Amino acid sequence: MDNKPDSNLSNPKEKLQNPPGSVGGDQNIVGGDVGVGGNVGSGSVTADYIVGGDLTFNGKMSGEKTEFAETMIRLRDLIIQAYKNGELPEKVARKTLANLKETAELVTKEEKPPKSKIIQKLQYVADVLDAAVDMISSQGNIASVLVRAAPIAALLIKIATRIF
């Protein structure tokens, strides 16, 4: 009976220690990509300047706001072209352009623009463009300019949700 193996595999006298770099406590091991200034787990990331690509985060996101403004200008130009091509009625084109102008004013005049208003105005523009494409397509015509403008409106909404 003395030949039985010991069922207690660990020696109670040995103290188990976590290997270096283990997960837990104040350490987190992350595999894969983490965005610029990203934080995984509890805590926060603070710095005077965190640089990533053409962006410098110090209360400002100049690269994305520039992209947003340039994209709005591109969309405005496409809406004007769609009106000239007869793809948008004048009243609809004017109201859509007015919403874009109001969005630009919100972004430029306020230090912390109201995200919900910006999204609401851009969503209106996107909905109008989608409806116009559907209307023209149902009549058997091709809305060549509006087909290019609708995805740009959706892109603006995506950018706005990220930067405001």
Backbone as CSV, one residue per row, in Angstrom:
resi,resn,N_x,N_y,N_z,CA_x,CA_y,CA_z,C_x,C_y,C_z
1,MET,0.792,-1.178,0.000,0.000,0.000,0.000,0.846,1.259,0.000
2,ASP,2.059,1.160,0.299,2.946,2.305,0.288,3.412,2.653,-1.118
3,ASN,3.130,1.843,-2.107,3.580,2.078,-3.463,2.611,2.939,-4.279
4,LYS,1.596,3.485,-3.681,0.639,4.318,-4.405,1.278,5.667,-4.734
5,PRO,0.985,6.205,-5.955,1.524,7.516,-6.300,0.852,8.605,-5.465
6,ASP,1.580,9.653,-5.240,1.071,10.781,-4.471,0.054,11.538,-5.335
7,SER,-1.172,11.712,-4.840,-2.202,12.403,-5.606,-2.050,13.924,-5.548
8,ASN,-1.262,14.424,-4.647,-0.999,15.855,-4.550,0.263,16.152,-5.355
9,LEU,0.074,16.693,-6.585,1.196,16.877,-7.484,2.041,18.089,-7.139
10,SER,1.492,19.065,-6.470,2.287,20.233,-6.134,2.857,20.088,-4.732
11,ASN,4.011,20.614,-4.609,4.658,20.569,-3.302,4.130,21.756,-2.504
12,PRO,3.487,21.543,-1.372,2.908,22.646,-0.624,3.956,23.648,-0.147
13,LYS,5.219,23.266,-0.126,6.262,24.163,0.331,6.674,25.148,-0.763
14,GLU,6.390,24.816,-2.054,6.754,25.706,-3.158,5.705,26.794,-3.320
15,LYS,6.163,28.031,-3.535,5.246,29.128,-3.775,5.192,29.363,-5.282
16,LEU,3.983,29.330,-5.852,3.817,29.560,-7.283,3.846,31.060,-7.550
17,GLN,4.609,31.465,-8.562,4.695,32.864,-8.943,4.272,33.008,-10.394
18,ASN,3.697,34.165,-10.686,3.333,34.442,-12.078,4.600,34.663,-12.885
19,PRO,4.686,34.109,-14.067,5.846,34.363,-14.915,5.855,35.823,-15.359
20,PRO,7.011,36.370,-15.710,7.053,37.759,-16.163,6.155,37.961,-17.387
21,GLY,5.453,39.087,-17.426,4.596,39.396,-18.569,3.269,38.681,-18.537
22,SER,2.857,38.214,-17.384,1.583,37.512,-17.321,0.432,38.517,-17.333
23,VAL,-0.735,38.038,-17.667,-1.910,38.887,-17.734,-2.489,39.032,-16.335
24,GLY,-2.897,40.260,-16.005,-3.526,40.486,-14.711,-2.940,41.703,-14.040
25,GLY,-3.610,42.160,-13.036,-3.134,43.328,-12.321,-3.092,44.529,-13.224
26,ASP,-1.957,45.190,-13.284,-1.809,46.382,-14.105,-1.272,46.084,-15.491
27,GLN,-1.108,44.813,-15.824,-0.550,44.461,-17.123,-1.617,43.869,-18.021
28,ASN,-1.558,44.243,-19.281,-2.412,43.637,-20.303,-1.533,43.313,-21.496
29,ILE,-1.647,42.103,-21.970,-0.916,41.714,-23.165,-1.907,41.707,-24.314
30,VAL,-1.573,42.447,-25.358,-2.485,42.603,-26.483,-1.785,42.120,-27.736
31,GLY,-2.452,41.264,-28.472,-1.944,40.829,-29.761,-2.724,41.526,-30.851
32,GLY,-2.067,41.903,-31.912,-2.757,42.562,-33.013,-2.582,44.063,-32.974
33,ASP,-3.363,44.743,-33.788,-3.238,46.194,-33.903,-4.083,46.903,-32.858
34,VAL,-3.536,47.924,-32.279,-4.258,48.815,-31.385,-4.084,50.206,-31.963
35,GLY,-5.167,50.949,-32.092,-5.123,52.272,-32.699,-4.215,53.224,-31.954
36,VAL,-3.928,54.344,-32.609,-3.059,55.371,-32.046,-3.637,55.844,-30.725
37,GLY,-2.828,55.818,-29.679,-3.284,56.264,-28.370,-4.337,55.349,-27.791
38,GLY,-4.411,54.120,-28.293,-5.421,53.181,-27.842,-5.138,52.664,-26.455
39,ASN,-6.178,52.278,-25.784,-6.059,51.756,-24.435,-6.824,50.451,-24.370
40,VAL,-6.195,49.432,-23.822,-6.845,48.151,-23.670,-6.924,47.865,-22.185
41,GLY,-8.108,47.552,-21.687,-8.270,47.298,-20.263,-8.575,48.584,-19.523
42,SER,-8.342,48.559,-18.227,-8.625,49.744,-17.422,-7.492,50.749,-17.557
43,GLY,-7.757,51.973,-17.183,-6.736,53.002,-17.246,-6.972,53.935,-18.408
44,SER,-5.985,54.743,-18.715,-6.123,55.705,-19.796,-4.766,55.987,-20.410
45,VAL,-4.801,56.615,-21.568,-3.586,57.024,-22.245,-3.581,58.544,-22.250
46,THR,-2.521,59.136,-21.722,-2.417,60.590,-21.733,-1.062,60.979,-22.282
47,ALA,-1.070,62.058,-23.051,0.176,62.574,-23.609,-0.096,63.956,-24.161
48,ASP,0.950,64.753,-24.279,0.793,66.056,-24.907,0.523,65.890,-26.393
49,TYR,1.255,65.019,-27.037,1.068,64.765,-28.460,1.140,63.275,-28.721
50,ILE,0.156,62.781,-29.437,0.169,61.404,-29.908,0.015,61.504,-31.408
51,VAL,0.973,60.993,-32.145,0.963,61.167,-33.585,0.647,59.845,-34.257
52,GLY,-0.174,59.916,-35.300,-0.494,58.739,-36.087,-0.843,59.159,-37.494
53,GLY,-0.058,58.760,-38.453,-0.316,59.170,-39.836,-0.228,60.674,-39.950
54,ASP,-1.250,61.294,-40.521,-1.236,62.746,-40.649,-2.005,63.429,-39.527
55,LEU,-2.345,62.671,-38.481,-3.131,63.219,-37.390,-2.245,63.540,-36.198
56,THR,-2.510,64.638,-35.548,-1.871,64.953,-34.287,-2.976,65.208,-33.282
57,PHE,-3.041,64.390,-32.258,-4.077,64.510,-31.248,-3.558,65.390,-30.121
58,ASN,-4.122,66.531,-29.985,-3.863,67.404,-28.837,-5.086,68.294,-28.729
59,GLY,-6.253,67.636,-28.645,-7.490,68.374,-28.659,-7.964,68.667,-30.072
60,LYS,-7.161,68.360,-31.073,-7.523,68.618,-32.469,-7.222,67.386,-33.304
61,MET,-8.025,67.179,-34.321,-7.795,66.088,-35.261,-7.757,66.691,-36.651
62,SER,-6.686,67.370,-36.950,-6.623,68.167,-38.163,-6.772,67.341,-39.435
63,GLY,-6.185,66.194,-39.501,-6.243,65.374,-40.708,-7.652,64.942,-41.045
64,GLU,-8.399,64.457,-40.067,-9.755,63.988,-40.317,-10.709,65.143,-40.594
65,LYS,-10.543,66.267,-39.914,-11.418,67.412,-40.168,-11.168,67.974,-41.566
66,THR,-9.930,67.959,-41.998,-9.622,68.397,-43.365,-10.267,67.456,-44.367
67,GLU,-10.164,66.160,-44.123,-10.796,65.168,-44.999,-12.312,65.371,-45.019
68,PHE,-12.890,65.660,-43.861,-14.325,65.896,-43.759,-14.732,67.103,-44.612
69,ALA,-14.001,68.207,-44.487,-14.308,69.422,-45.237,-14.167,69.193,-46.738
70,GLU,-13.098,68.517,-47.149,-12.888,68.244,-48.579,-13.984,67.341,-49.140
71,THR,-14.424,66.383,-48.342,-15.484,65.471,-48.781,-16.811,66.207,-48.897
72,MET,-17.066,67.151,-47.976,-18.296,67.947,-48.070,-18.296,68.807,-49.330
73,ILE,-17.148,69.356,-49.668,-17.046,70.170,-50.888,-17.297,69.298,-52.119
74,ARG,-16.725,68.095,-52.124,-16.947,67.165,-53.244,-18.429,66.829,-53.378
75,LEU,-19.093,66.583,-52.237,-20.516,66.253,-52.267,-21.341,67.444,-52.764
76,ARG,-21.011,68.632,-52.284,-21.718,69.832,-52.737,-21.611,69.989,-54.258
77,ASP,-20.402,69.804,-54.773,-20.192,69.921,-56.218,-20.995,68.881,-56.996
78,LEU,-21.095,67.668,-56.459,-21.874,66.620,-57.134,-23.365,66.930,-57.099
79,ILE,-23.844,67.512,-56.003,-25.265,67.872,-55.922,-25.588,68.967,-56.947
80,ILE,-24.703,69.940,-57.070,-24.893,70.999,-58.070,-24.885,70.409,-59.478
81,GLN,-23.960,69.487,-59.715,-23.883,68.842,-61.033,-25.138,67.998,-61.291
82,ALA,-25.644,67.322,-60.266,-26.863,66.520,-60.431,-28.049,67.412,-60.774
83,TYR,-28.120,68.585,-60.156,-29.190,69.533,-60.482,-29.064,69.985,-61.940
84,LYS,-27.847,70.334,-62.354,-27.634,70.794,-63.732,-27.951,69.711,-64.759
85,ASN,-27.731,68.434,-64.375,-28.018,67.313,-65.275,-29.491,66.898,-65.239
86,GLY,-30.279,67.554,-64.387,-31.697,67.218,-64.303,-31.995,66.022,-63.417
87,GLU,-31.037,65.621,-62.607,-31.248,64.467,-61.733,-31.891,64.863,-60.401
88,LEU,-31.863,66.141,-60.069,-32.495,66.654,-58.851,-33.336,67.864,-59.201
89,PRO,-34.558,67.938,-58.679,-35.345,69.156,-58.861,-34.690,70.319,-58.103
90,GLU,-34.951,71.542,-58.543,-34.307,72.713,-57.948,-34.596,72.825,-56.448
91,LYS,-35.847,72.642,-56.057,-36.225,72.771,-54.643,-35.480,71.761,-53.776
92,VAL,-35.382,70.530,-54.242,-34.685,69.470,-53.499,-33.193,69.782,-53.431
93,ALA,-32.624,70.223,-54.542,-31.197,70.558,-54.568,-30.894,71.698,-53.601
94,ARG,-31.734,72.723,-53.591,-31.515,73.867,-52.686,-31.592,73.442,-51.219
95,LYS,-32.583,72.630,-50.883,-32.734,72.188,-49.485,-31.568,71.291,-49.066
96,THR,-31.131,70.439,-49.969,-29.997,69.563,-49.677,-28.722,70.385,-49.482
97,LEU,-28.497,71.349,-50.349,-27.324,72.227,-50.213,-27.403,73.068,-48.940
98,ALA,-28.613,73.480,-48.565,-28.780,74.244,-47.317,-28.391,73.398,-46.105
99,ASN,-28.747,72.113,-46.128,-28.356,71.226,-45.025,-26.847,71.051,-44.962
100,LEU,-26.207,70.946,-46.117,-24.740,70.849,-46.134,-24.106,72.128,-45.590
101,LYS,-24.665,73.274,-45.971,-24.131,74.550,-45.506,-24.290,74.676,-43.988
102,GLU,-25.444,74.287,-43.465,-25.672,74.331,-42.019,-24.714,73.395,-41.286
103,THR,-24.439,72.251,-41.880,-23.484,71.315,-41.287,-22.097,71.949,-41.227
104,ALA,-21.692,72.589,-42.318,-20.385,73.248,-42.349,-20.306,74.349,-41.301
105,GLU,-21.383,75.101,-41.123,-21.399,76.158,-40.111,-21.280,75.586,-38.702
106,LEU,-21.976,74.479,-38.442,-21.881,73.838,-37.130,-20.448,73.403,-36.837
107,VAL,-19.807,72.846,-37.836,-18.449,72.324,-37.658,-17.443,73.453,-37.454
108,THR,-17.605,74.545,-38.184,-16.599,75.601,-38.133,-16.824,76.617,-37.022
109,LYS,-18.062,76.850,-36.629,-18.347,77.911,-35.660,-18.235,77.467,-34.203
110,GLU,-18.383,76.202,-33.935,-18.385,75.740,-32.550,-17.121,74.942,-32.260
111,GLU,-16.602,75.161,-31.055,-15.385,74.449,-30.664,-15.661,72.956,-30.540
112,LYS,-16.786,72.605,-29.946,-17.195,71.203,-29.844,-18.561,71.080,-30.526
113,PRO,-18.532,70.809,-31.825,-19.784,70.757,-32.588,-20.720,69.662,-32.073
114,PRO,-22.042,69.922,-32.139,-23.017,68.924,-31.676,-23.113,67.758,-32.660
115,LYS,-22.599,66.640,-32.237,-22.528,65.453,-33.098,-23.913,65.045,-33.621
116,SER,-24.917,65.064,-32.752,-26.244,64.593,-33.165,-26.835,65.474,-34.269
117,LYS,-26.645,66.789,-34.187,-27.166,67.681,-35.229,-26.436,67.476,-36.544
118,ILE,-25.130,67.286,-36.460,-24.343,67.057,-37.679,-24.800,65.772,-38.362
119,ILE,-24.931,64.716,-37.574,-25.369,63.422,-38.123,-26.779,63.553,-38.705
120,GLN,-27.660,64.263,-38.006,-29.039,64.427,-38.468,-29.083,65.137,-39.826
121,LYS,-28.307,66.192,-39.985,-28.297,66.937,-41.240,-27.696,66.110,-42.373
122,LEU,-26.621,65.391,-42.071,-26.000,64.547,-43.089,-26.904,63.370,-43.460
123,GLN,-27.634,62.847,-42.479,-28.557,61.747,-42.750,-29.676,62.212,-43.678
124,TYR,-30.132,63.443,-43.484,-31.144,64.010,-44.372,-30.625,64.043,-45.813
125,VAL,-29.401,64.534,-45.978,-28.796,64.613,-47.306,-28.705,63.221,-47.925
126,ALA,-28.226,62.251,-47.149,-28.089,60.880,-47.650,-29.445,60.306,-48.049
127,ASP,-30.473,60.549,-47.226,-31.815,60.028,-47.527,-32.381,60.648,-48.804
128,VAL,-32.180,61.953,-48.989,-32.666,62.630,-50.191,-31.978,62.058,-51.436
129,LEU,-30.668,61.879,-51.345,-29.931,61.351,-52.502,-30.365,59.930,-52.829
130,ASP,-30.547,59.097,-51.794,-31.013,57.720,-52.030,-32.396,57.708,-52.665
131,ALA,-33.294,58.555,-52.155,-34.654,58.615,-52.703,-34.631,59.088,-54.154
132,ALA,-33.779,60.063,-54.452,-33.687,60.566,-55.828,-33.156,59.487,-56.775
133,VAL,-32.164,58.744,-56.321,-31.631,57.644,-57.146,-32.724,56.614,-57.412
134,ASP,-33.467,56.247,-56.364,-34.551,55.268,-56.520,-35.623,55.773,-57.484
135,MET,-35.973,57.060,-57.356,-37.015,57.630,-58.208,-36.584,57.629,-59.683
136,ILE,-35.372,58.061,-59.943,-34.882,58.115,-61.321,-34.733,56.711,-61.899
137,SER,-34.235,55.782,-61.081,-34.059,54.401,-61.544,-35.397,53.746,-61.853
138,SER,-36.423,54.041,-61.040,-37.743,53.439,-61.274,-38.371,53.954,-62.572
139,GLN,-37.931,55.129,-63.036,-38.435,55.681,-64.285,-37.651,55.163,-65.489
140,GLY,-36.661,54.322,-65.225,-35.874,53.748,-66.307,-34.704,54.612,-66.743
141,ASN,-34.426,55.691,-66.018,-33.307,56.570,-66.343,-32.094,56.225,-65.488
142,ILE,-30.972,56.803,-65.831,-29.740,56.556,-65.091,-29.348,57.837,-64.348
143,ALA,-29.128,57.716,-63.059,-28.722,58.855,-62.224,-27.217,58.782,-62.012
144,SER,-26.466,59.093,-63.057,-25.010,58.886,-63.010,-24.316,59.732,-61.949
145,VAL,-24.753,60.964,-61.744,-24.106,61.821,-60.742,-24.566,61.435,-59.347
146,LEU,-25.867,61.209,-59.179,-26.390,60.847,-57.858,-25.842,59.520,-57.362
147,VAL,-25.581,58.615,-58.276,-25.008,57.323,-57.881,-23.621,57.518,-57.273
148,ARG,-22.903,58.529,-57.719,-21.589,58.839,-57.138,-21.720,59.638,-55.847
149,ALA,-22.789,60.440,-55.721,-22.953,61.310,-54.558,-23.450,60.559,-53.325
150,ALA,-24.331,59.588,-53.499,-24.931,58.885,-52.356,-23.890,58.222,-51.445
151,PRO,-22.901,57.499,-51.978,-21.899,56.902,-51.088,-21.049,57.946,-50.363
152,ILE,-20.871,59.106,-50.971,-20.089,60.164,-50.326,-20.839,60.692,-49.110
153,ALA,-22.158,60.809,-49.213,-22.961,61.239,-48.066,-22.839,60.229,-46.929
154,ALA,-22.869,58.951,-47.267,-22.708,57.911,-46.246,-21.317,57.970,-45.614
155,LEU,-20.303,58.253,-46.425,-18.937,58.386,-45.907,-18.832,59.566,-44.946
156,LEU,-19.484,60.668,-45.267,-19.472,61.832,-44.377,-20.078,61.497,-43.016
157,ILE,-21.145,60.724,-43.026,-21.768,60.323,-41.762,-20.793,59.489,-40.945
158,LYS,-20.106,58.576,-41.605,-19.134,57.719,-40.917,-17.985,58.551,-40.324
159,ILE,-17.467,59.484,-41.112,-16.383,60.340,-40.624,-16.864,61.182,-39.453
160,ALA,-18.067,61.743,-39.558,-18.608,62.596,-38.492,-18.779,61.829,-37.191
161,THR,-19.214,60.581,-37.268,-19.381,59.802,-36.040,-18.040,59.528,-35.371
162,ARG,-16.993,59.521,-36.153,-15.665,59.225,-35.610,-14.973,60.458,-35.038
163,ILE,-15.180,61.627,-35.625,-14.367,62.777,-35.204,-15.111,63.785,-34.324
164,PHE,-16.424,63.721,-34.230,-17.140,64.711,-33.414,-17.700,64.096,-32.158
